[in-house]
């Protein structure tokens, strides 16, 4: 099937979905309304691009017809200008349409929950968690994303663990490649000899789910309450406000004591637990797909070392795609566009290669 047959099919489907949304009774069926709205929104970019492409093709055909049949010099000059302007765009637009027709990750539109944890390296790892957390927050600001801190565990020097949600347009599509082990090489501020140390942190990006898709069975969850401890003010350990939830079948445990309210801590802990279990299901699915399509960047293996931040050389290296950028100073302040775009482009190229094979 040619690309144009596929595109005609996309336009037909878009029009069917538009008609369905015009039915006023659709709002009484919220699940159906949400599904149709989401599908239509995903097709809209393709439809708009295809209409632009067809308009340019029509303008080119009309200009060629003028050059073939028209003797008036002014008309012929105008036709030449149209051809000079539009003909170079054809291949660019065909390439863009080809990419837009690639199989989409159905999770790309999702908001996410992210977790950043200190790994090997003691205080230096905690300091780097704080650095990377700030990097992401600055990046979110540039993208227009909103973030909300869910839970944080601080150390004397930095952050041991931070969990936060991120919402916006196509959040998962931009952040899904961040999951894995991030390694930092630099001289810690506590190092008097000037030696470079290596530390690691882990980042997990989990697409958010809802009850229509995945519902946590509370019969499989044990909830324990206890008194808060550690830093948190005078009143944290005077009431049983801390909550620990355990998913018995998988042994997944989440504890939360950020709030004074036991109810709020329970809500946060259950939200984290639900996303972790759903994410584990996706990791298993992604592992199978990654084995079948080796060129694609995996989003499942949290133990994979994906990136090195080398401060002495000002270098960032993404080991999955062989990317090296000597602009670490800008990237660590949130200028991550070049990294994200390179990862997306690599995945698109591998998908295109898969279609040709």
C-alpha positions in Angstrom: 0.0 0.0 0.0 1.4 3.4 -1.0 1.8 6.3 1.5 -1.0 8.1 -0.3 -3.5 5.2 0.1 -2.6 5.2 3.8 -3.1 8.9 4.1 -6.5 8.8 2.4 -7.5 6.2 4.9 -6.3 8.4 7.8 -8.4 11.4 6.4 -11.5 9.1 6.1 -11.0 7.9 9.7 -10.5 11.5 10.9 -13.8 12.6 9.3 -15.7 9.6 10.9 -14.3 10.5 14.3 -15.3 14.2 13.8 -18.8 13.1 13.0 -19.0 11.0 16.1 -17.9 13.9 18.2 -20.6 16.1 16.7 -23.2 13.8 18.3 -24.3 15.6 21.5 -25.1 12.3 23.3 -21.4 11.3 23.2 -20.8 13.5 26.3 -23.1 11.1 28.2 -20.6 8.3 27.5 -17.4 9.8 28.9 -15.2 6.7 28.3 -16.2 6.6 24.6 -15.8 10.4 24.3 -12.3 10.3 25.8 -11.3 7.4 23.5 -12.6 9.1 20.3 -11.2 12.5 21.3 -7.8 11.1 21.9 -7.7 9.1 18.6 -8.9 12.2 16.6 -6.3 14.4 18.3 -3.6 11.9 17.3 -4.7 12.0 13.6 -5.1 15.7 13.3 -1.4 16.5 12.7 -1.3 14.0 9.9 -4.5 15.3 8.3 -3.3 18.9 8.4 0.1 18.0 7.0 -1.5 16.0 4.2 -3.9 18.8 3.3 -0.9 21.2 3.1 0.9 18.7 0.9 -2.0 18.3 -1.5 -2.4 22.1 -1.7 1.3 22.5 -2.7 0.9 19.7 -5.3 -2.1 21.5 -6.8 -0.2 24.8 -6.9 2.7 23.1 -8.7 0.5 21.4 -11.2 -1.3 24.6 -11.9 2.0 26.5 -12.4 3.3 23.8 -14.8 0.0 24.1 -16.8 0.5 27.9 -17.0 4.1 27.4 -18.3 2.9 24.9 -20.8 -0.1 26.8 -22.2 0.2 30.5 -21.3 2.1 33.0 -23.4 1.7 36.0 -21.1 5.2 36.7 -19.7 3.9 38.0 -16.3 1.9 34.9 -15.8 4.8 32.7 -16.7 7.1 34.6 -14.3 4.6 34.1 -11.5 4.3 30.4 -12.3 8.1 30.0 -12.2 8.2 31.7 -8.8 5.5 29.3 -7.5 7.6 26.3 -8.8 10.8 27.6 -7.3 9.1 28.1 -3.9 7.1 24.9 -3.7 9.0 22.2 -5.5 11.8 21.9 -2.9 9.1 21.4 -0.2 7.7 18.3 -1.8 10.4 15.8 -0.6 10.5 17.5 2.8 6.8 17.1 3.2 6.8 13.5 1.9 9.5 12.6 4.5 7.5 14.3 7.2 4.3 12.4 6.3 6.2 9.1 6.2 7.4 9.8 9.8 3.9 10.8 10.9 2.6 7.5 9.6 5.1 5.4 11.7 3.5 3.2 14.4 2.8 5.4 17.4 3.5 4.5 21.0 0.0 4.6 22.5 1.5 5.9 25.7 3.1 9.0 24.1 0.3 11.4 25.2 0.4 10.3 28.8 1.5 12.3 31.8 4.2 10.6 33.8 5.4 10.0 37.3 9.2 10.2 37.7 11.5 8.8 40.4 15.2 9.8 40.8 17.3 7.9 43.3 20.9 8.1 44.5 22.9 5.0 43.6 26.6 4.3 44.2 28.7 7.2 45.4 27.4 8.3 48.8 26.9 12.0 49.2 28.1 12.8 45.7 25.2 10.6 44.3 22.7 12.6 46.4 24.2 15.9 45.2 23.8 14.7 41.6 20.2 13.7 42.2 19.6 17.3 43.2 21.4 18.5 40.0 19.4 16.3 37.7 16.1 17.1 39.4 16.8 20.8 38.8 17.8 20.0 35.2 14.5 18.4 34.6 12.5 21.1 36.3 14.2 23.7 34.0 13.5 21.5 31.0 9.9 21.2 31.9 9.6 25.0 32.2 10.9 25.4 28.7 8.4 22.8 27.3 5.5 24.3 29.2 5.1 21.1 31.4 3.9 21.3 34.9 5.5 19.3 37.7 4.3 18.5 41.2 6.5 17.0 43.9 5.0 13.9 45.4 7.6 12.7 47.8 11.2 13.6 48.7 13.9 12.2 51.0 16.7 14.6 51.6 20.2 14.0 52.9 22.7 16.4 54.5 24.3 17.1 51.1 21.5 16.6 48.6 18.5 14.4 47.8 18.4 10.6 48.3 15.1 10.2 46.4 12.5 12.4 44.8 9.2 11.4 43.2 7.2 13.9 41.1 4.5 14.0 38.6 4.7 15.8 35.2 1.8 16.9 33.1 1.5 18.6 29.7 1.3 17.8 26.0 2.8 14.5 24.9 4.9 14.3 28.1 5.8 10.6 27.9 7.0 11.0 24.3 9.6 13.5 25.4 10.7 11.8 28.7 10.4 8.0 28.1 14.0 7.7 27.1 15.3 9.0 30.4 14.8 5.8 32.4 17.9 4.0 33.4 21.2 4.6 35.2 22.8 8.1 34.8 26.5 8.2 35.7 28.4 11.3 36.7 32.2 11.8 36.6 33.6 14.8 38.4 35.6 16.0 41.4 33.4 16.1 44.5 33.6 19.3 46.5 34.7 17.1 49.5 37.7 15.8 47.5 40.9 17.6 48.6 43.2 15.8 46.1 41.3 16.8 43.0 40.6 13.3 41.9 37.7 12.5 39.6 35.0 10.2 41.2 32.3 8.3 39.5 28.8 8.1 41.0 25.4 6.9 39.8 21.8 7.7 40.1 18.7 5.9 38.6 15.8 7.6 36.9 12.5 5.9 36.3 9.8 7.4 34.0 6.4 5.8 34.5 3.3 6.7 32.3 0.3 7.4 34.4 -2.7 5.2 34.2 -6.3 5.4 35.2 -9.0 3.0 36.5 -10.5 2.4 33.1 -7.2 0.8 32.0 -5.7 -0.7 35.2 -7.3 -0.9 38.6 -5.3 -1.8 41.7 -7.0 -4.6 43.6 -7.1 -3.4 47.1 -7.6 -7.0 48.4 -3.9 -7.5 47.3 -2.7 -4.5 49.2 -1.6 -4.3 52.8 -1.6 -0.9 54.5 0.5 -0.2 57.6 0.6 3.1 59.5 3.3 4.3 61.8 4.9 7.4 63.3 6.9 9.6 61.0 10.6 10.0 61.7 13.5 12.0 60.4 13.6 15.6 59.3 10.2 17.1 58.9 9.5 19.5 61.8 8.4 19.2 65.4 5.1 17.3 64.8 6.0 14.6 62.4 6.5 11.9 64.9 3.7 12.7 67.3 0.9 10.9 65.3 0.6 7.7 63.2 0.6 9.7 60.0 3.2 7.8 58.0 1.9 5.1 55.7 3.5 2.0 54.1 1.6 0.1 51.4 2.6 -3.3 50.2 1.4 -5.0 47.0 1.5 -8.6 48.2 1.7 -10.5 44.8 4.8 -8.5 43.7 6.3 -7.5 47.0 6.3 -3.8 45.9 6.5 -1.5 48.9 5.9 2.3 49.0 6.2 4.4 52.1 5.1 8.0 52.4 5.4 10.5 55.4 5.6 13.8 53.6 2.2 15.1 54.9 0.9 15.5 58.4 -2.4 13.9 57.2 -2.4 10.1 57.2 -5.1 10.2 54.5 -3.0 12.3 52.2 0.1 10.1 52.8 -2.1 7.0 52.0 -3.4 8.6 48.7 0.1 9.5 47.6 1.5 6.1 48.5 -1.3 4.2 46.6 -0.8 6.5 43.6 2.9 5.7 43.5 2.3 2.0 44.0 -0.3 1.8 41.2 2.1 3.5 38.7 5.0 1.2 39.8 3.0 -1.9 39.2 1.6 -0.7 35.9 5.1 0.3 34.9 6.5 -3.1 35.7 3.8 -4.6 33.4 5.0 -2.3 30.6 8.6 -3.1 31.3 8.0 -6.8 30.7 6.1 -6.0 27.5 8.8 -3.6 26.3 11.5 -6.2 27.0 9.8 -8.6 24.6 9.4 -6.0 21.9 13.0 -4.8 22.3 14.2 -8.3 21.8 12.2 -8.6 18.6 13.3 -5.1 17.3 16.9 -4.7 18.5 17.5 -1.3 17.0 14.8 0.5 19.1 15.8 2.2 22.3 14.5 0.3 25.2 12.3 2.0 27.8 12.1 -1.0 30.1 15.4 -1.9 31.6 15.9 0.4 34.7 19.4 -1.2 35.3 20.8 -0.1 31.9 23.5 2.5 32.1 22.3 5.0 29.5 24.2 8.2 30.0 27.5 9.7 31.4 27.9 13.3 32.5 31.6 14.0 32.4 32.3 17.4 34.1 36.1 17.7 33.5 35.6 17.3 29.7 32.2 19.2 29.6 30.8 16.1 27.9 27.5 14.3 27.9 27.4 10.8 26.3 24.3 8.8 25.6 25.6 5.2 25.2 22.5 3.8 23.5 22.9 5.8 20.3 26.5 6.9 20.4 25.7 10.5 21.0 28.4 12.8 22.4 27.7 16.5 23.1 30.3 18.9 24.5 27.7 21.3 26.0 27.2 19.7 29.5 27.1 23.1 31.1 24.0 24.0 29.2 22.4 20.6 29.3 22.7 20.3 33.1 20.9 23.7 33.4 17.9 22.2 31.4 18.8 22.8 27.8 18.0 19.1 26.9 16.4 19.6 23.5 19.3 18.3 21.4 19.5 15.1 23.5 15.8 14.4 23.3 15.6 15.2 19.6 18.5 12.8 18.9 16.9 10.0 20.7 13.6 10.5 19.0 15.3 10.7 15.6 17.2 7.5 16.2 14.0 5.6 17.1 12.2 7.0 14.0 15.1 5.9 11.8 15.0 2.4 13.3 11.2 2.2 12.8 11.7 3.3 9.1 14.4 0.7 8.7 12.0 -1.9 10.1 9.3 -1.0 7.6 11.8 -1.4 4.7 13.1 -4.9 5.9 
